[in-house]
Amino acid sequence: MKVTAIILAGGMGSRMQEYGKPKQFLPLGPLSILGHSLRTFQDSKKVSGVLLTLPRENWDEGCELVKREGFKSFVSFVEGGNTRQESVWKALESLNYKQATGAKNDTPDIVLIHDAARPFVTKDMITKSIEIAVEHGAVIVAVPTVDTLVESDGQNILKVLDRSTLFSVQTPQTFRFSLIWKAHQKALESNITNASDDAQLLLRLGQTVKILEGNHDNFKITRSRDYEFAKKIRKI
């Protein structure tokens, strides 16, 4: 069984521009933010390689980082799109290319889709996600919501939601390749081009998506305070 991870590193981090470079390239101890995810996927021994989505203008920096941090033989690149959905689709197309052209089938059986800005993913999350995806087809990592959530019209509360049924979605999200490929194809056929989440595309097809409970340390570095908190976790 072949397992490939797609790591999405296309975001420019508009809320962290003061650092002068995309957030995934920022240092976090001996490795970059991106490097921590790469290291965990490599160390899992379950993943055969990573396909990294990057804007074309960041390829040189990305290639240098991968080489410098020791992942050159583990990582390949594909140009990212203008949206998360487009970036995932380009990665899936790249993975499906050999099969589509009649060459030797190198398409993975399982794909994990992960945000580059989540450096605290664990080997246990990766292993369990793969196991669940093999059995059930699709699984996301998520954590129970700890805050009370409300639905509003922008100014007024319309409804207080039952938080016992609510989860905050993280990554990786893990799928049988055939399922996520079909889900993205059907989305494009329906003119859906800006989905913020891959699991929702599976739900449109009536596919059950399992939940693997993650942990709150697997947060996404979005703002400067997230980066500073990540450095405290790494004791930097």
Buried (B, 14 or more C-beta within 10 A) or exposed (E): EBBBBBBBBBBBBEEBEEEEBBBBBBEBBEBBBBBBBBBBBBEBEBBBBBBBBBBEEBEEBBBEBBEEBEBEEBBBBBBBBEBBBBBBBBBBEBBBEEBEEEEEEEBBBBBBBBBBBBBBBBBEBBBBBBBBBBEBBBBBBBBBBEEEEEEEEEEEEEEEEEEEEBBBBBBBBBBBBEBBBBBBEBBEEEEBEEBEBBBBBBEEEEBEBBBBEBBEBBBBBBEBEBBEBBBEEBEE
